[in-house]
Amino acid sequence: MRGFDLATGWGSPRAPLLADGLVDVPAGPCEPLERCLVPGVPDPRHACAGEWLVERSTPTADRAGLPSRRQSCRDGDPACDRDGIPDGICTMEVALCTNVFDLRVPGRDGLPRCRTGSVRQVRALPPGGGGSREARRQVLRNLRAAFAVLPETPASLDRACTATVPIPVPLSARGGPGRIAVRAAVRRSRETVRPRLTLICEPAAGT
């Protein structure tokens, strides 16, 4: 129900959905939160507007030592594959976090460049990559359902994370690595940032 809120001036939050869908500090391997956060875009000025959270004990790292925008998982590896069974599909858990003041992402002078700001809109974009068309549609539906519980915008959405969403990534038709790219659009007052994360499923060892 929409109504005036004295604290923010915007509509009243949908409390039941918010309680079920938002997590401040994820349980398990993502403590602290930044351990699993993937800077959304290469430009450090906008990277923290939207960051993907990949729930795994040891995220794939890039050259700078930060979680990479290309996360690989071996089929059946319980550290990253949800069911831990080599069945031709890696099911990885991801979430989207907005407005994370990320001290890990410095500019050329070494000082943090990420800036938080009012979020006008957060939406899931159609995923790219392999898998069937229906599988990609299901990924999009799952992401949209998670995004729907974020507070109504405009809002600051500082360190607001959706619930984690299972993303199934099948191997290729020939049994080789498969991939799906999950994408979102975080619109702020001066720019729209499109964080992208490519999930790669590698064949099980010995196959």
C-alpha positions in Angstrom: 0.0 0.0 0.0 1.4 3.4 -1.0 1.3 6.2 1.6 3.4 9.2 2.8 6.4 8.3 4.9 7.8 11.0 7.2 11.3 9.6 7.2 11.8 9.5 3.4 9.0 11.4 1.8 8.2 8.3 -0.4 5.7 5.6 -0.2 5.5 3.1 2.7 7.7 0.0 2.3 6.1 -3.4 1.7 7.3 -4.7 5.0 6.5 -8.5 4.7 8.2 -8.7 1.3 11.1 -6.6 2.4 11.7 -8.8 5.5 11.6 -12.0 3.4 13.7 -10.7 0.5 16.5 -8.5 1.8 19.6 -9.6 3.6 22.0 -7.2 5.3 24.8 -9.8 5.9 24.5 -13.1 4.1 25.1 -16.3 6.1 27.8 -18.8 5.1 30.8 -18.0 2.9 30.0 -14.4 2.3 31.1 -12.9 5.6 32.1 -10.2 5.3 29.8 -9.2 2.4 32.6 -7.8 0.2 34.2 -11.3 0.1 31.7 -12.4 -2.6 30.9 -9.1 -4.3 31.8 -8.6 -8.0 32.3 -5.0 -9.0 29.5 -4.4 -11.5 31.4 -2.6 -14.3 35.1 -1.8 -15.1 34.7 1.9 -14.5 35.5 2.5 -10.8 33.4 5.6 -10.6 30.2 3.5 -11.2 31.2 0.0 -10.1 29.5 0.1 -6.7 26.1 1.2 -8.1 25.2 -2.5 -8.6 27.4 -5.4 -7.6 26.6 -9.1 -8.1 27.1 -11.3 -5.1 28.3 -14.9 -5.9 27.7 -17.2 -2.9 30.7 -19.4 -2.8 33.6 -20.0 -0.5 36.3 -18.9 -3.0 35.1 -16.7 -5.9 37.2 -16.7 -9.1 39.5 -13.7 -8.8 40.6 -11.3 -11.5 44.2 -9.8 -11.9 43.6 -7.3 -9.2 42.5 -10.0 -6.7 38.9 -9.0 -6.8 36.0 -11.4 -7.6 35.9 -11.6 -11.4 33.0 -10.8 -13.6 33.6 -14.3 -15.0 32.9 -16.9 -12.3 33.8 -20.5 -13.2 32.4 -23.6 -11.4 33.2 -27.3 -12.0 30.1 -29.5 -12.3 29.5 -31.2 -9.0 31.9 -29.1 -7.0 30.0 -28.4 -3.7 31.9 -25.2 -3.2 29.9 -23.6 -6.1 27.4 -26.1 -7.5 24.3 -26.0 -5.3 23.5 -29.7 -5.5 27.1 -31.0 -5.5 26.3 -33.6 -8.1 28.0 -33.9 -11.5 24.7 -33.9 -13.6 25.6 -31.6 -16.5 24.4 -28.5 -14.8 26.1 -26.1 -12.4 23.5 -24.3 -10.2 25.1 -21.2 -8.7 23.6 -18.8 -6.2 23.7 -15.1 -7.0 22.2 -11.9 -5.7 22.4 -8.2 -6.6 23.5 -5.5 -4.1 23.1 -1.8 -4.7 25.1 1.2 -3.5 27.9 -0.6 -1.8 30.6 1.9 -0.9 33.4 -0.4 -2.1 36.8 0.6 -0.8 38.4 -2.2 -2.9 37.8 -0.3 -6.1 40.2 2.6 -6.2 40.7 5.2 -9.0 44.0 6.1 -10.6 45.1 8.1 -7.6 44.5 5.2 -5.3 41.5 6.8 -3.6 38.1 5.1 -3.6 36.0 6.3 -6.6 32.7 4.4 -6.0 30.0 6.8 -5.1 26.6 6.0 -3.7 23.4 7.9 -4.8 19.7 7.7 -5.1 18.5 4.7 -7.1 15.6 5.5 -9.5 15.1 1.9 -10.8 16.5 -1.6 -10.6 15.6 -4.1 -13.2 16.8 -7.5 -14.5 17.8 -7.7 -18.2 17.4 -10.8 -20.3 20.4 -13.1 -19.8 22.8 -14.0 -22.6 24.8 -17.1 -23.3 24.0 -20.8 -23.7 21.2 -23.0 -22.5 17.7 -23.2 -24.0 15.5 -20.2 -24.5 13.1 -21.4 -21.8 16.0 -21.9 -19.4 17.1 -18.3 -20.0 13.5 -17.1 -19.5 13.3 -18.9 -16.2 16.5 -17.2 -15.1 15.0 -13.9 -16.0 11.8 -14.7 -14.1 13.8 -15.7 -11.0 15.8 -12.5 -11.1 12.7 -10.3 -11.5 11.0 -12.0 -8.6 14.1 -11.3 -6.4 14.3 -7.7 -7.6 10.5 -7.1 -6.9 11.1 -7.1 -3.1 13.5 -4.2 -3.1 12.0 -1.0 -1.6 10.1 1.2 -3.9 12.3 3.7 -5.7 13.5 6.4 -5.7 15.5 5.4 -2.6 19.1 5.3 -1.4 19.2 1.5 -1.3 22.6 1.5 0.5 24.0 -2.0 0.8 20.6 -3.4 -0.1 20.8 -7.0 -1.4 18.2 -9.2 -2.9 17.8 -12.7 -1.8 20.1 -15.2 -3.6 18.7 -16.7 -6.8 19.7 -20.2 -8.1 21.0 -19.8 -11.7 21.3 -23.2 -13.5 24.1 -23.2 -16.1 24.1 -26.3 -18.3 27.2 -27.7 -20.1 27.2 -27.1 -23.8 25.5 -29.6 -26.1 28.8 -31.3 -26.7 29.6 -31.6 -23.0 32.0 -28.7 -23.0 31.9 -25.6 -20.8 28.5 -23.7 -20.8 27.8 -20.2 -19.8 25.1 -17.7 -18.9 25.5 -14.0 -18.5 23.2 -12.4 -15.9 22.6 -8.7 -16.4 20.8 -5.9 -14.6 20.2 -2.1 -15.0 20.6 0.2 -12.0 19.3 3.7 -12.9 20.5 6.6 -10.8 20.0 10.3 -11.2 22.9 10.8 -13.6 23.6 7.5 -15.2 22.4 3.9 -15.7 24.9 1.2 -14.7 24.5 -2.3 -16.2 26.3 -4.8 -14.0 27.1 -8.0 -15.8 28.2 -11.4 -14.5 29.2 -14.4 -16.6 28.7 -17.8 -15.0 30.7 -20.6 -16.5 30.0 -24.3 -15.9 33.1 -26.6 -16.5 32.8 -30.4 -17.0 33.3 -32.6 -14.0 36.8 -33.8 -13.4 37.7 -36.9 -15.4 35.0 -36.3 -18.1 
